[in-house]
């Protein structure tokens, strides 16, 4: 068992780095090697999966194997394991950016700013939501654990439901536009669109979501909270300076990604992975000695990568399943069904995708599976070729909105563990927010499509 634990980060590193090398040297040998490492990742992580994830992955892989073997496409089955590895490279390497955030003490200063201004439940919700949203852009689920540390104090102890809402409703706002998420990477890899085409719309919808959360919370009675103003008065100026510095760095990173996508003939997905590796090293050694960096990297591979099993195996399995569907032509059957039922307008289709994804998430189907199957189907159909942009944005919205109401999403499982809130109660508290934002998002997409041919 100890040997398997050692091999988990090793095979994961090999899979990720082999993919990045293949971006520069695109050879059949490297593609085969990626598939080999992806299979090994599934094997070494499988024992450590949660029961639900293990069951879903087993079903997906069993069905996929059967569908491939019907046509005796053994080599295609082998290659299908590298289908989502490009997307997983973001999941593997972007969290490295958490190392320089810790090294430069940005997180300590953020905590000072956070505690200095909260003196009511409305401010508690607004600042927690905004900070979760902002940090999630770079840190993904790591932001939830971090911001929860800020709110997990005696002052805020009695507001567990409010804290759950703020964290759960702030996190998905980043999914609407952040290039560092596997949801964005998945859709960019299947649809003929660039991140720059999705970013402005996603950013607007995220802003609408933030305002919606504030408005919903304003209907509840605000309670005064003891403020730590006196404790942090001397440090607040320096804390604000470091906070602004971090915001500027995030904005610069986003601009660099935009520029590189236009200048370099490489997809935004490997660009982000390369940038995350290089920046995490340079940024860290600007504040700490190299031995600190090596220590943090060792800890990162043994903790962060060790906990990624559920998402890794599920995403690889979903990629295999998506390719199996293409292999038997099931995508054509879905398109045929849509045509005979008259569901061929992109807006009608997007609305159905939103409802379907959220409903399936509510009963336990992770959006990784739903969106992968839908993306594979619609991106490969010439009928929907001119609607790639609106479909990709619609699926991104569907993914983001389904996460807070899924009982088995990483967000829900993490939050229920941290706040000790009941899973069903947590989902119920987000349901109104999700439903209203779903209709508002659909209205925005409809307006853009009808008047601007988005």
URJOGI-V83500 format. One record per residue. N is the residue number from 1. RES is the residue in one letter. SS is DSSP state (h for helix, s for strand, l for the rest). OMEGA is omega in degrees with one decimal (none if undefined). D_FIRST is the distance of its C-alpha to the first C-alpha in Angstrom with 2 decimals. Layout:
BEGIN
N;RES;SS;OMEGA;D_FIRST
N;RES;SS;OMEGA;D_FIRST
END
This chain:
BEGIN
1;X;l;179.2;0.00
2;X;h;177.9;3.85
3;X;h;179.3;5.40
4;X;h;179.4;5.16
5;X;h;179.4;6.48
6;X;h;-176.2;8.94
7;X;h;-178.2;10.01
8;X;h;178.9;10.92
9;X;h;-179.2;13.98
10;X;h;-179.9;14.76
11;X;h;178.9;15.32
12;X;h;177.0;17.02
13;X;h;179.7;19.28
14;X;h;179.4;20.11
15;X;h;-178.1;21.04
16;X;h;-177.5;23.21
17;X;h;176.8;24.93
18;X;h;176.6;25.63
19;X;h;-178.9;27.34
20;X;h;176.2;29.43
21;X;h;-178.9;30.46
22;X;h;176.1;31.47
23;X;h;-179.6;33.79
24;X;h;179.7;35.78
25;X;l;-174.8;35.38
26;X;l;-178.7;35.31
27;X;l;177.9;34.46
28;X;h;179.6;33.14
29;X;h;-179.3;30.61
30;X;h;176.8;29.05
31;X;h;178.0;29.08
32;X;h;-179.2;27.23
33;X;h;177.5;24.68
34;X;h;179.2;24.15
35;X;h;179.0;23.52
36;X;h;-179.8;20.96
37;X;h;178.2;18.98
38;X;h;177.5;19.52
39;X;h;179.4;18.13
40;X;h;176.9;14.96
41;X;h;178.3;14.75
42;X;h;-177.3;15.20
43;X;h;-173.7;12.51
44;X;h;178.7;9.63
45;X;h;-169.9;11.11
46;X;h;-178.4;12.14
47;X;l;-173.1;9.44
48;X;l;-177.3;10.23
49;X;l;171.3;13.94
50;X;l;-174.5;16.65
51;X;h;-178.7;18.18
52;X;h;179.9;21.35
53;X;h;179.6;19.92
54;X;h;179.8;17.74
55;X;h;-178.4;20.99
56;X;h;179.5;23.18
57;X;h;178.8;21.04
58;X;h;178.7;20.84
59;X;h;-178.9;24.63
60;X;h;-177.8;25.39
61;X;h;179.3;23.49
62;X;h;178.8;24.86
63;X;h;-179.7;28.37
64;X;h;178.3;28.13
65;X;h;-178.8;27.15
66;X;h;-178.2;30.05
67;X;h;177.9;32.51
68;X;h;-175.8;31.76
69;X;h;176.0;31.96
70;X;h;-179.2;35.33
71;X;l;178.8;36.85
72;X;l;179.1;34.59
73;X;l;-174.6;33.57
74;X;h;-178.2;30.41
75;X;h;176.8;30.66
76;X;h;175.7;31.44
77;X;h;179.0;28.33
78;X;h;-178.6;26.29
79;X;h;-177.2;28.21
80;X;h;179.2;27.89
81;X;h;178.0;24.30
82;X;h;-175.6;25.88
83;X;l;-176.3;28.50
84;X;l;-177.3;27.22
85;X;h;177.5;25.44
86;X;h;179.5;28.69
87;X;h;-178.5;28.57
88;X;h;178.4;24.93
89;X;h;176.4;25.93
90;X;h;-179.8;27.86
91;X;h;-177.6;24.96
92;X;h;-168.4;22.84
93;X;h;-178.1;25.58
94;X;h;178.4;28.15
95;X;h;175.7;26.14
96;X;h;-179.9;26.54
97;X;h;176.2;30.09
98;X;h;-179.0;28.94
99;X;h;178.1;28.61
100;X;h;176.6;32.39
101;X;h;178.1;33.32
102;X;h;-176.9;31.69
103;X;h;-177.5;33.05
104;X;l;177.7;36.60
105;X;l;177.5;36.47
106;X;h;-175.9;37.54
107;X;h;177.4;35.47
108;X;h;-179.2;37.25
109;X;h;176.7;40.61
110;X;h;179.3;39.80
111;X;h;178.2;39.12
112;X;h;178.7;42.57
113;X;h;-178.3;44.29
114;X;h;-175.7;42.51
115;X;h;-176.2;43.59
116;X;h;-169.9;47.06
117;X;h;-175.0;48.36
118;X;l;176.2;47.01
119;X;l;176.2;49.75
120;X;s;-178.9;49.63
121;X;h;178.1;47.26
122;X;h;176.8;48.55
123;X;h;176.9;47.68
124;X;h;178.6;44.28
125;X;h;-173.4;43.57
126;X;h;-176.5;45.16
127;X;h;177.6;43.56
128;X;h;178.7;40.07
129;X;h;-177.7;40.39
130;X;h;-179.5;41.76
131;X;h;176.5;39.22
132;X;h;178.0;36.31
133;X;h;-176.8;37.97
134;X;h;-178.5;38.65
135;X;h;179.8;35.26
136;X;h;179.3;33.44
137;X;h;-179.8;35.26
138;X;h;-168.1;33.04
139;X;h;-179.4;30.10
140;X;l;-177.5;29.42
141;X;l;177.4;27.52
142;X;h;179.1;27.12
143;X;h;-179.4;30.83
144;X;h;179.7;30.36
145;X;h;-178.0;28.23
146;X;h;-177.8;30.69
147;X;h;176.8;33.90
148;X;h;175.9;32.65
149;X;h;178.7;32.42
150;X;h;-174.1;36.10
151;X;h;-176.6;37.17
152;X;l;-179.9;35.09
153;X;l;-178.8;37.95
154;X;h;-177.9;40.49
155;X;h;-173.2;43.16
156;X;h;-172.9;41.31
157;X;l;-174.0;39.54
158;X;l;-175.5;41.83
159;X;l;-175.3;41.49
160;X;h;179.4;37.99
161;X;h;179.0;39.26
162;X;h;179.9;41.10
163;X;h;178.5;38.12
164;X;h;-179.1;36.00
165;X;h;-176.9;38.80
166;X;h;179.8;39.26
167;X;h;-176.6;35.61
168;X;h;-178.1;35.14
169;X;h;176.9;38.46
170;X;h;-176.2;38.15
171;X;h;-175.9;34.81
172;X;h;179.3;35.91
173;X;h;179.1;39.06
174;X;h;-178.2;37.13
175;X;h;-177.8;35.75
176;X;l;-175.2;39.38
177;X;l;-174.3;39.84
178;X;l;178.6;37.05
179;X;l;-174.8;36.02
180;X;l;-177.7;32.58
181;X;l;179.6;31.30
182;X;h;177.3;29.55
183;X;h;177.7;32.27
184;X;h;-179.6;34.97
185;X;h;179.8;33.10
186;X;h;-176.1;32.66
187;X;h;176.4;36.39
188;X;h;-178.2;37.53
189;X;h;-178.5;35.61
190;X;h;-175.7;37.20
191;X;l;-178.4;40.66
192;X;l;179.7;43.33
193;X;l;175.8;43.61
194;X;l;178.8;43.02
195;X;h;-178.1;41.48
196;X;h;178.6;44.96
197;X;h;-177.8;46.36
198;X;h;-173.5;43.94
199;X;h;-175.3;43.78
200;X;h;-179.3;47.30
201;X;h;178.7;47.12
202;X;h;-179.9;43.65
203;X;h;178.3;44.83
204;X;h;179.9;47.88
205;X;h;176.7;45.94
206;X;h;177.4;43.58
207;X;h;176.7;46.75
208;X;h;179.1;48.15
209;X;h;178.5;44.94
210;X;h;179.5;45.16
211;X;h;178.6;48.85
212;X;h;179.0;48.19
213;X;h;178.7;45.67
214;X;h;-179.0;48.26
215;X;h;178.6;51.01
216;X;h;-179.2;49.04
217;X;h;-179.0;48.19
218;X;h;176.7;51.85
219;X;l;179.3;52.87
220;X;l;-179.1;51.08
221;X;l;179.1;52.75
222;X;l;-179.1;51.86
223;X;l;178.6;51.12
224;X;s;180.0;51.73
225;X;l;176.7;48.87
226;X;l;-178.8;49.27
227;X;l;179.7;49.04
228;X;l;-175.7;47.60
229;X;h;-176.2;50.37
230;X;h;-176.9;51.69
231;X;h;-172.8;48.33
232;X;h;-172.5;47.55
233;X;l;-177.5;51.17
234;X;l;-173.3;51.06
235;X;l;-171.0;47.80
236;X;h;-179.1;48.45
237;X;h;178.3;50.40
238;X;h;179.6;47.67
239;X;h;178.3;45.04
240;X;h;178.6;47.11
241;X;h;179.7;47.52
242;X;h;178.6;43.77
243;X;h;177.6;43.30
244;X;h;178.1;45.99
245;X;h;179.3;44.45
246;X;h;178.6;41.11
247;X;h;178.8;43.01
248;X;h;179.5;44.93
249;X;h;178.9;41.78
250;X;h;178.7;40.29
251;X;h;178.5;43.66
252;X;h;176.8;43.84
253;X;h;-179.9;40.37
254;X;h;178.7;41.54
255;X;h;178.6;44.76
256;X;h;179.3;42.98
257;X;h;177.5;40.79
258;X;h;-177.0;44.01
259;X;h;-177.9;45.80
260;X;h;178.7;43.08
261;X;h;-178.6;42.80
262;X;h;-173.3;46.56
263;X;h;-175.4;46.90
264;X;l;-179.6;43.87
265;X;l;178.3;43.31
266;X;l;-179.9;39.59
267;X;l;179.6;38.08
268;X;h;-176.5;37.43
269;X;h;176.6;33.69
270;X;h;178.2;32.81
271;X;h;179.8;35.55
272;X;h;179.7;33.80
273;X;h;177.4;30.46
274;X;h;-178.0;32.34
275;X;h;-179.5;34.36
276;X;h;-179.9;31.41
277;X;h;-176.8;29.79
278;X;h;-176.3;33.15
279;X;h;-179.0;34.45
280;X;h;178.9;31.41
281;X;h;-176.5;31.72
282;X;h;-177.5;35.54
283;X;h;-178.4;35.88
284;X;h;-176.3;33.47
285;X;h;172.2;35.08
286;X;l;-176.6;38.45
287;X;l;-174.5;37.56
288;X;l;177.3;34.96
289;X;l;-176.7;34.33
290;X;h;-179.6;31.84
291;X;h;175.6;29.51
292;X;h;179.4;29.25
293;X;h;-179.3;28.32
294;X;h;178.1;25.61
295;X;h;-179.7;24.16
296;X;h;178.5;24.29
297;X;h;177.9;22.76
298;X;h;179.2;19.74
299;X;h;-179.7;19.41
300;X;h;-178.6;20.12
301;X;h;-177.1;17.32
302;X;h;-178.9;14.73
303;X;h;-176.8;16.35
304;X;l;-179.0;18.60
305;X;h;180.0;16.69
306;X;h;-177.2;13.43
307;X;h;-174.7;15.72
308;X;l;-171.3;17.43
309;X;h;-175.9;15.29
310;X;h;-179.0;17.88
311;X;h;-178.3;20.80
312;X;h;-176.6;19.36
313;X;h;-179.8;18.40
314;X;h;-177.3;21.60
315;X;h;176.4;23.75
316;X;h;179.5;22.61
317;X;h;178.9;23.09
318;X;h;176.6;26.47
319;X;h;177.4;27.54
320;X;h;-179.7;26.85
321;X;h;178.8;28.72
322;X;h;178.6;31.60
323;X;h;177.5;32.07
324;X;h;178.7;32.01
325;X;h;176.9;34.85
326;X;h;-176.5;36.84
327;X;h;-178.8;36.26
328;X;h;178.4;38.03
329;X;l;-179.3;40.63
330;X;h;178.2;39.74
331;X;h;178.4;40.68
332;X;h;179.2;44.23
333;X;h;177.9;44.40
334;X;h;178.7;43.52
335;X;h;178.5;46.24
336;X;h;179.0;48.65
337;X;h;179.2;48.02
338;X;h;-179.2;48.70
339;X;h;-177.2;51.90
340;X;h;177.0;53.34
341;X;l;178.0;52.65
342;X;l;179.6;54.24
343;X;l;-177.1;51.19
344;X;l;174.6;51.63
345;X;l;-175.2;52.63
346;X;h;-178.9;49.86
347;X;h;176.4;50.54
348;X;h;-179.5;50.40
349;X;h;179.9;47.17
350;X;h;179.6;45.65
351;X;h;178.2;46.69
352;X;h;177.8;45.11
353;X;h;178.6;41.86
354;X;h;-179.0;41.82
355;X;h;-177.8;42.49
356;X;h;-178.0;40.04
357;X;h;-179.8;37.12
358;X;h;179.5;37.76
359;X;h;-179.9;38.27
360;X;h;176.8;35.09
361;X;h;-178.6;33.15
362;X;h;-179.5;34.84
363;X;l;170.1;33.58
364;X;l;179.7;29.99
365;X;l;-179.2;30.02
366;X;l;-179.8;28.65
367;X;h;174.6;31.31
368;X;h;-177.2;28.88
369;X;h;-176.2;29.49
370;X;h;-176.0;33.19
371;X;h;177.7;34.22
372;X;h;-179.6;32.36
373;X;h;-178.7;34.19
374;X;h;179.9;37.49
375;X;h;177.7;37.23
376;X;h;-176.5;36.57
377;X;h;-172.5;39.49
378;X;h;179.5;42.10
379;X;h;-178.4;41.39
380;X;l;-178.9;41.89
381;X;l;178.6;45.12
382;X;h;-177.6;48.37
383;X;h;-176.7;50.03
384;X;h;-174.3;48.13
385;X;h;-177.9;48.21
386;X;h;-177.6;50.75
387;X;h;-176.5;48.81
388;X;h;-175.1;45.48
389;X;h;-177.9;46.02
390;X;h;178.2;46.91
391;X;h;179.4;44.20
392;X;h;179.6;41.48
393;X;h;178.2;42.81
394;X;h;179.4;43.01
395;X;h;177.6;39.39
396;X;h;176.5;38.31
397;X;h;179.9;40.30
398;X;h;179.4;38.80
399;X;h;-176.5;35.23
400;X;h;-176.3;36.14
401;X;h;-178.2;37.98
402;X;h;-176.5;35.40
403;X;h;-177.1;32.61
404;X;l;-178.3;34.26
405;X;l;177.7;34.94
406;X;l;-179.1;31.68
407;X;l;-176.2;29.74
408;X;l;176.8;26.41
409;X;l;178.5;27.07
410;X;h;179.5;25.04
411;X;h;-177.8;28.32
412;X;h;-179.3;28.97
413;X;h;179.8;25.53
414;X;h;-177.7;25.59
415;X;h;179.5;29.21
416;X;h;176.9;28.96
417;X;h;-177.4;26.15
418;X;h;-173.6;28.26
419;X;h;-177.7;31.70
420;X;l;176.1;30.90
421;X;l;175.8;33.28
422;X;l;-176.7;33.18
423;X;h;-177.5;31.81
424;X;h;178.4;35.03
425;X;h;179.0;37.23
426;X;h;178.7;35.54
427;X;h;-179.2;36.07
428;X;h;-177.4;39.63
429;X;h;179.4;40.49
430;X;h;-170.9;39.67
431;X;h;-179.5;41.31
432;X;h;178.5;44.86
433;X;h;-177.7;43.79
434;X;h;-178.1;41.90
435;X;h;-179.5;44.78
436;X;h;-179.2;47.48
437;X;h;176.2;45.60
438;X;h;-179.4;44.97
439;X;h;177.5;48.73
440;X;h;178.3;49.58
441;X;h;178.8;47.20
442;X;h;178.3;48.67
443;X;h;179.0;52.15
444;X;h;179.9;51.38
445;X;h;178.8;49.99
446;X;h;179.3;52.98
447;X;h;-179.0;55.42
448;X;h;-178.6;53.93
449;X;h;-175.4;53.90
450;X;h;-174.6;57.39
451;X;h;-177.8;59.18
452;X;h;179.2;57.28
453;X;l;178.6;55.71
454;X;l;none;52.23
END
